Amino acid sequence: MSTASLPMYWRPENADLWRAFWAVVQDCAQAEGVTLPDLTPPDALPEEWYAHWQSPDLALSLTCGLPFRSRLHDKVQYIGTLDFGLGGPAGHYHSRIITRRDLSGPPRVLAYNSADSQSGWAAAQDIPDRASLTAYLPTGAHDASLAAVAEGRADIACLDAVTWRILQEFDPNAAHVAPAGITRPTPGLPLIAAKATDPAPLRRILQNATNAFAPEDPMRMGGRMTFHVLPLDAYLAQPIPAPPE
C-alpha cells in the first residue's frame, strides 16, 4: 500500500490547509490517471522517518535538504521543490537567525533542532560570531529551539524561514525573541518519491496543484506555494557539516 506525507511544515493549527492542498493534488492526479493515497500525518509516521522516506511504496513526501544530500539522494526519486515566496532564487529558502532579546554580547549557546537539519544546523555554520559559540543545545524541533531562546536557555538559533512564518502565526514565543538576520539561500525542501517512480507525471500534477490552490491565508502554512524542479547538483553542491561535538 502506497503512502504519502508532507510532514515538514505541518502543525495541528494548519493541518486543515495541508489536507486541503492534498485534496487538490489528488484531483490533479486523477486528471493524469494517477491515484494518490491520503496523507499520513506526521504523528502517524514511523519514529524513524528515514524508513518512511526510503520505502519502495512512497508515493510522495517532503524531506530536508541535508538528509537528502547526505543519505537519500541515491535511494529516492527527486520530484521537485516547493517555493514559499521568501524572495530569493526560485525554489530556494533560508533560515531566520533569532537571538535573545536581552543579548548584550556575542552569542555563546546555539539551540538547534537536529544535526541533520539544513535550516537548523547546516545554515548555522555561516552565522556571524559563530566562533564565539561555546555550547550547543539540541532541541528536536524548530519550535523547541524558539522556546529555548525565548526562555534564555540559548542565545541564538537558526529557524527555517518558512517555519518562522508559521511560528509567528501560532507560537507566542515568536514575540519574545529578536530577529537578527538571515542566512544565505540554499535549495528548499525536496519533494521525493520511491526510487522507481517516474517523476514526470508527479511534476505535472504538482505544477497544476500549486497553480490551482489558493487558500485565504497562505501564511498559516508558510506562504503562497509554487513548484520548481532544481538541478540535483544544486543540492549535492552544498557542504555537509560535521555534527556538534
N, C-alpha and C positions, 0 to 999 in steps of 0.2 A: 504493500500500500504506500503510495507516494505521500510525502509530507512537504509542507511549506511553512515558512516563518518569516517575519520581519521584526526581529526582536530588539534591534539596537536603539530605536527611538520610541519604543512602546512603553507607555505608562498607564496605570489604571485610569488616569484623567483623560487620556486621549485614545484609549483603546477603541472607542466608537469610531473615530476618524480612520484609524488603520483598517478596521473591518470594512468601513465604507469604501475606502480606496481599494481594498482587495476585491470587493464585490464588482467594482468597475473593471479590475484586471480580469476577473473570471468572465465577465461579459465579453470583453475584448478577446479573450482566449476562445470562447465559444465561436466567435465570428471567424477565428482561424482554424476551427475544427479541433481545438485543443481543450481538454478538460483538466482544470487545475483543482487540487483539493482545497478545502477550507484551511484557513490559517491556524497553526498551532501557537497559542500564546506562549510567551517566554516562560511562565511558571509551569508549563506542561512539557517543556523540553527536557532532555536528559541533563543531569547535573554537569556532565562533560559535553559542552556544546560542540567540541571538535568531532565527536562521534556523529552528531546530527549533521554537521556540515559535510562530512565525508561519506554520508550514507549513499549507496547506489540508487536509493529511491528518492533522493532530494529533488523536488520539483523546482524550488526556488527558495533562497534565503538571503539575508543580509549579514555580512560579516565585517570585520575591521581590516584596515589596510595592512597592519603589521602582521597579524596571523596569516593573512592572505599571502604575503610575500615570503614569510618565514616557514610556513608549514603547509599551506593549502594550494598554492597556485598550480602545482603539477598534479594535484589529486582531484580537482574540481574543474568545472567549466565556468569561465568568466562570462557573464552575460552583459553587464553594463554597470552604470553608476548613476545614482540619483544626485541631482544638484538641488540645493535648497535656497539658492539666491543669496549667497553670502557676499557676492561682489567680486570674487576672484575669478581665475580662469574656469571655464566650463568644466563641470564635473569635479571640481576641487573644493576643499574646505580648509579650515584652520582651527586652532584652539584659541579660546579666550583665556588670557592669563588673569588670574584673580589673586589678590593678597588680602591679608588682614587690614581692616580699616585703620587700625592704630599702629601699623607697622612704621617704625621710625628709622630703621637701618636696613642693611641688606638682609634678604630672607635667609633663614637657617634651616627650616624644616619644610620639605616639599611633600604634600599629600598627592598620591597618585592612585588611580583606580586599580591598575594591574600592570605588570611588567610586559604583557603582550598587547598593550593598548597603544595605538598610534597617537591618538589625541592626548592621552593622559601621561604617557611615559616617553615615547619617541619624540613627540613635539617639545617636551620639556628639556631636551638636550640643547636646545638653541636659545633658551630664555636668558635675558640679561642677568648678571650677577650669579650665574649658575655655580661659579667657583666658590661662592660663599656658603653653599649648602653643606650642612654637616650631618643631616639626618633625613631619612625617607620614611614616610608613613603610608603603608599600603592600606587602602580603604575598601576595595572591592567594587566600587561604583562611583560614577561622577557625582551623584547627589551626596554620597558619603564624603567625598573629597571637599565638596562645597561646605558641608556641615563642619568638617574638621577646621577649615579656615575660618568660617563664621564664628566658631566657638573658641578659637585661639589655640587649638591643638596643633595647628600647622600654620606656616606663614604664607605659603604660596601654593597654587595648583594650576594646572592647565586643564581646561574643560572643553571638550568638543563644542564648537561654536553653535552647532545645531542643538545639541543638548542644552547649552547655556540659554538659548532662546526658550526652550521648553521649561527649564527650571525657573526662568523669570516669570513664566505664566503661572506656575503651580507651587513653587517652593519658597516659603518665607525667608529662608536663609539667603536667597539671592540679594535681598535688600541690606544684608549685613556684611558684605564684602566690598572691596574696591576693585573695579576693573582696572587692569594695569597693562593693557596692550594685547596684541595678538601675535601668534606665531606665523611662520611662513606657510603659504598654501602648499598642500600636498593632495594627491588624488583622494577623492572621497570614498566612502564605504562601498565596497564592491558587492554587487548582486551576483550570486553564484548558483549553480545547479550541479547535479551529478555529472561526473566526468564524461559520460557517454551522450550527454544532451546536445542536440543540435541547437546552437544559440539563436539562429536566425528567426524562428517563429516567436520566441520569447522576446527578442528585441523589438519586433514589430508590435507585439502585444503591449509591452511596457511603454513604448513610444505613444501608442494610441491611448493607453490608460492615463498616462500623466497629462496628455493634452486634454483629455475629457474631464478629469477630476478637478473640481473647483469648489473646495469647502469654503464656508463663510469666513472661518477664522483659521487660516493655514498655520499661523504661528503656534497653535496648540500642538502641532506635530512637527514644528521646526521651520516651516516656511513653504512657499509655493514650490512644488516639485517639477523638475524637468529631467529628462532621461538622456544620457550620453554614453557612448562607447569609447573608452580611452584605450590607447595602446597598452598592451600588457607591460611593456618596458617602463611605462610611466610609474607603475607600482614597484617593479623589481629594481629600479634605479635608486630607490630610497634606501638610506642606510638602515641596518638592523642594530639597534643599540644593545649593549650588554645590560642585563638586569642589574638593579642596585645591589650593592654588596651589604 
